[in-house]
Amino acid sequence: MDESTQGSAEVDRLRSLDPVEEERKAHLRFFEAMDRVNRAIQGTHDLEQTMRDVLDVVLAILDCDRAWLVYPCDPATPTFRVPMERCRPAYAATSAVGLDVPVVPDISALLATLRATDGPVTFGPGSRHPLPVGMAQAFHIRSQMVTAVHPKVGQPYAFGIHQCSRERIWTAEEVRLFQEVGRRLADALTTLLIHRDLQESERRYHLAFESSPVPIWEEDFSAVKAFLDGLRARGVVDLEAWLRAHPQAVHEAAALARVQDVNQAALAMHGATSKGELLAGLANVFTPESFEMFRQELVCLWQGDTRIVGDAVVKTLAGEARNATVYFSVCPGFEQSLSKVVVSLVDITDKLKLEAQLRQVHKMEAIGTLAGGVAHDFNNILSAILGYADLARTSLASDDPQAEAIDHILASARRGARLTKGLLAFSRRQVLRPRPVDVNHVVRGIETLLTRLIGEDVELVTRVAPQPLVVMADVGQLEQVLMNLATNARDAMPDGGRLTISTSAQGVDDAGVDGPARDPAKPCAAITVSDTGAGLDPENREKIFEPFFTTKELGKGTGLGLSIVYGIVKQHDGNISVHSEHGAGTTFQVTLPLVEVTAVEAEPARPARPSGGTETLLLAEDDPDVRALNRHVFERAGYRVIVAEDGDAALALYNEHADAIDLVVLDVIMPKRSGKDVSDVIKAARPDLPVLFVSGYAADVVQEKPGSGEGVEFLAKPVTGYDLLNKVREMLDARRC
């Protein structure tokens, strides 16, 4: 065989081997390409970097000019984004990465085709799908292959490649390779998107965790669960009963709870400067009440509950107690292991203090209402006693053996009257006679009396402001405030000390136990009374203004002194605060609104002995003893008296004798119709007719006088016949002027 024949045979043999060799080479190229894709996917956990690396590999293994990803692959979406695109240097990118691009009809049709096709779709030469004209012209696309990539998170992506340098018919091997890249890219996107979402969720959680105004503790209760499981294994059925029999076990279980994290609000609540101080364990912030709450948590977990709410007392690292509502919750998915528990604390310390103050205010108001009612009824009794005793005394000679006994009756009745005045002052129903007074003059004027009151072993120091401090006040009531505060200070210094009374002009101090402060913008006169006595503990300080509360021994105090002060100050539209610590003395501060006046009114002179008259009086009083007494007083002085026992009778008698009546004397609270109602009817008919109210307390209805207020006066029970006759004569004479 010649050489040419041999060469031809060799060529034929080699040609017969080409398909097998080509298939082997194709497999090799495929696996090498997949290896490069896998290494690109596994090279990073960053989503953008993975997409970039995979597209770079695709450019290389498929020898194309542009590779890209579009999201979402949804023909109905109004816009899409290009999260990643890689190009040969000679060919520009199709769109800015990350921007929203409107979906034009060409794009919408392409995305619809992809969603309807299982696998890659080719466009251009050799394909049944023509290139989208607009895209082809804009980006010089001559061939294109695209597939929908379906990660298991979110919507599908469109994954595509462009050939711009030449027309290209994509081979079956290239289509297969592109499809496999798309499948692996879908798996990679699933993992990376889940990882990204998890990171974003953790970031948002951490941000919410750290910025939450509510203190939050993350705890691991897995060791606590093991403790509970051990008890079950030992046959414990009733955990609550077992824990009460073994109280130390609660402390042991609390020590097993591991604190994993706390937020900034928790640091602030517990006074910690670093997380490490709280991560050390629960014992640092637990109180006995906290362990009781923890016991309840154990019982609830034992019963299968994963959410618990209750109130407890925790403490700061400095030992200060804080009240909190505790929200205990096992995180979803951790119910079996209890390895992730979240405990939120809502600090309710200030809320409880405000509620206590509100309850105190309501209690003081309720007691005041009761005290006012009691004083009203008691004043009627005292009016009769004082009146009849006074009448009896004036009818006796000074050397009459019965005079001394009646004097004792009068003295005791007057002490009772002072007691009722105290009750009325506390209830803020005492009748005031306010006038402009300088508190400096009041302090100086009562200084001598206070010196005798507190005794020689207590030094009295007074410091008054250099400028006048004029307030609208009843001088007698203001003196009562100073006397009661001085008496209280004296009793707090049994071994002697110093009592300091000072005045100043200032804004209102915080109200202490007395509630919110007044408007600090309003100028006030401040009277400060300080002693060097034993002081008060917090518990007693909270109750200091309650009537009948006293720290003195039984029989050595009525407990009304400071409650009377409280009522008088409040009735003067003022405020009172107390600052005291056990062993460090006590300071009371009374603040009263300043008024602008040109001159301070002088104390009115006491009128002369009253004279009687012959005028006709209409007397309406429901208490039979007081009615009989007042009638006797008026008739003895020469007046003609028409008597009514209730409001309806008073109006009926007025209508019958309207022209003859010169003055009306009314009780405020009467059956059927009040004195105020009677006065309104009479004043509507005769505005000039004088009306005198006499009552056990000055209700608001009395202070709202009818008409212009002229010809209307008020006397507070118990009232003596002397004062009653003086006032009637004064009003009748004023009418004639």
C-alpha positions, 0 to 999 in steps of 0.5 A: 500500500502506497503512502497516499493510500495509508494517509487517506485511511488514517484520516478516515479513522480519525474522522470516525473518532471525532464525534466521540472526542467532541462529546468528551471535550464538550463534557469536559468544557461543561464541567470546567465551566460549572466548576468556575461557576461554583467557585464564583458562587462559593467565594463569598456570602455577599449577594452583590459580589456573588452576582458580579462574579457569576456574570463575569464567569458567564462572559468568559465561558460563553464568550458573550459581550454582556451578561445581566440580571433583571428584577422582577421577571414580571410582565405586570410590573410597572418598573424593573431594576438591573441589580447587576450587569457585566460588559466587555469594555467595548460595549456600554451597560444597558441601564444604570444598576439599581435604578427603577426603569419603566417597563416598555411593551418590548420588555413586558413581552420579553418577560411574559415569554420567559415566564411562559417558557421552562428554560432559556429562550433565544432571540435573533438569528436561528431562533423563532423569537425576533430581537425586540427592535427597540432594545436591539437598536438602543444597545446594539444587540445582535443575538440574545439568550434569556431565562427566568431564574426562580429562587425560593425567596421573592419573585423570579429574576430574568438572567440574560446574555447579549452578543453585540459584536456579531450575529450568533446562533446559540448551540445546544451545548451553549443553551444547556450550559446557560440553563445549568448556570441559571439553575445554580444561580437560582440556588445561590440566590435562594441562599443569599437572599435568605441570608440577606433577609436574615441579616436585615431582620437581625439589623432591624431587631437590633436597632429596635432592641437598642433604641426601644424606650422599654428595658429589654432582657434577652435570656437563655432558660435552657438550664432552667428547663433542665432544672424543671425536667429534673423535678418532673423526673423526680415525680414532682406534680404540683410545682407551686406547692413544691416551691413553697416548701423549698423557697431556696429553689427559686433562687437556685433556678434564677441563678441558672437563667443566663442573661444574653443581652440587655438594651440601653433602656435596661442600663438606664433603668438599673443605673448600669454603665456597661452591659457587663454589669447586668450580664453577670446575672439576675441576682444583681437587680432582684429583690424579694418581690422579684423572686416572687415574680420569678416563682410565678414564671416557673409555675407558668412554664411548668404548666406550658404557658409561654407568655406571662405578665405581672408586677414586680419590684426590681432594684438598681445597682445602687439598691434603689427600688423600682416598680415594674410591670414584667412581660415574660415571653418565650420566643416562637420556635424556642418553646421546647428548649427555652433557649431564647426568652425576652423579658420586658420591663415597664417602669411604673414607679412614677405612675404609682407615685402619681396614683398614690398622690391622686388617692391621697387627694381624693381621700383628703377631699372625702374626709373634708366633705365628712368633716364639713358635714359634721361641723355644720351639725355640731355648730347648730348644737354649739350655737344653742349651747353658747346662746342660751349660756350667754343669755343665762350668764348676762342675767346673773350678777357677777357674784352669783354662785351659778356664774362660775358654772355657766362660765365653764359651760361657755369656755367648753363650748368655745373650745368646741367651736374652735374644733369645728372651725378647725374641721371647717378649715380643713374642709375649706368651708370656713368663712373667710374675711380676706383683705390685703395684708402684708405677711411681714406685718403678720409675722412681726405681729404674732412674734410675741405670742409665738415666743410665749407659745413655744417656751423658753427652751426654743429659740425663735428667729424671724427673718422678714423680706425687705419689701412688702409682701401683700396677699389677700388673706384672713389675718386670723386664719393666717395667724392660726397657720403660724400658731399651728406650725409653731406648736408642731415645731415645739413638740418636735423639739422636746429638748429645745432647739431653734424655730425659724420663720422667714418670708420671701418673694418667689415662685412656688416650690414643688408641692412635696406631699401636697401634689402638683406645684402652682404656676411658677410664673405667678409671683408668690409670698413664701412663709418658711417655717423650719425647726431643728427637731427630730424630722419625719420618716417618708411614711409619716411625711406622706400622711402629715396633712391627714386629719387625726394623724399624729406622731404624738403619744395617745392623749397628747395630740388631736392630729388636727393641727396640720390638717387645719393648716392645709385647709386654710392654705388651700382656701386661700388659693395657696400651696404648702410643701414639707421637706423633712428627713428623720433626724434632720429637722422639718421645713414647711413652706406656705406660698400665697399669691401676691396681689397689687394694692396701693395700701394695706387695709387696717383691721376693722374696729370692733363695734360697740354694744349692739342696740336693738330695734323695732323692725320686722325680721323674717327668720328661717332656721330648720334647727328648732333649738337655734330657731328658738334661741335666735327668736328670743335674742331678736325679740329681747332686743325689740324686733318683731320676728316672723319665724319659718322652719324651712324654705317653703314656709319662709317664702310663704310667710314672705309673700304674706308679709312682704311689705312689712319685712325689713330684713331676712335671716336665712339658714343656708341648708334647709329642707324643701328649699335652700336659703340661697333659693329663698334669697334668689326669689326674694331678691328678684322681687325686692333687690333692696331687701337685706339678707343675712345668711347664718350657717355652719359652713360657707358652701359655694352656693352662698358665696355666689351672692344674688344680683350685685351682692349688695345687701347680702352678708354672712355669719358663720355658726356658732354665732353669739347673740352679740354678733348676731344683733350687731350684724342685723343692726349694721345692715338695717342702718346701712339700708337707710343710708 
